[in-house]
């Protein structure tokens, strides 16, 4: 068995790679249970056959596998294949979930760009539209200040002589 170890009635999966979170689904639990049951059945059948062989005669051992052993090995192989497929589906689900997160981040980033762009456009239009108003207010303020300064300034001797 590549990647799996059988220790008694428990199948031990190899540890997941760093950064990978293995989420065991109901299908994975079913496949794991089926594989464990099949392996236990094959081990029990093998022990039963070994007892029969030892009691019958030590000289005449069967070299061929029985139908039950072949079926048990096929079932164990199918269970291992189902387990691998289920683990692959879990990894695929994880990749798809990460891609959805990336897609959502891209959407929010584009929305932020549009909001900032529209805000800048409104600001520029407001500045261009209100420039004459602010300029006119500045001219009026200058004229008011100039007239006030002129009215409060002492008259110069040259201005008095002309009057």
Secondary structure as the mmCIF struct_conf table of DSSP 4:
data_model
#
loop_
_struct_conf.conf_type_id
_struct_conf.id
_struct_conf.beg_label_comp_id
_struct_conf.beg_label_asym_id
_struct_conf.beg_label_seq_id
_struct_conf.end_label_comp_id
_struct_conf.end_label_asym_id
_struct_conf.end_label_seq_id
BEND BEND1 UNK A 3 UNK A 3
STRN STRN1 UNK A 4 UNK A 7
TURN_TY1_P TURN_TY1_P1 UNK A 8 UNK A 9
STRN STRN2 UNK A 10 UNK A 13
HELX_LH_PP_P HELX_LH_PP_P1 UNK A 14 UNK A 17
TURN_TY1_P TURN_TY1_P2 UNK A 18 UNK A 19
HELX_RH_AL_P HELX_RH_AL_P1 UNK A 26 UNK A 56
BEND BEND2 UNK A 58 UNK A 59
BEND BEND3 UNK A 64 UNK A 64
HELX_LH_PP_P HELX_LH_PP_P2 UNK A 65 UNK A 66
HELX_RH_AL_P HELX_RH_AL_P2 UNK A 67 UNK A 152
BEND BEND4 UNK A 153 UNK A 153
HELX_LH_PP_P HELX_LH_PP_P3 UNK A 154 UNK A 156
HELX_RH_AL_P HELX_RH_AL_P3 UNK A 157 UNK A 162
#
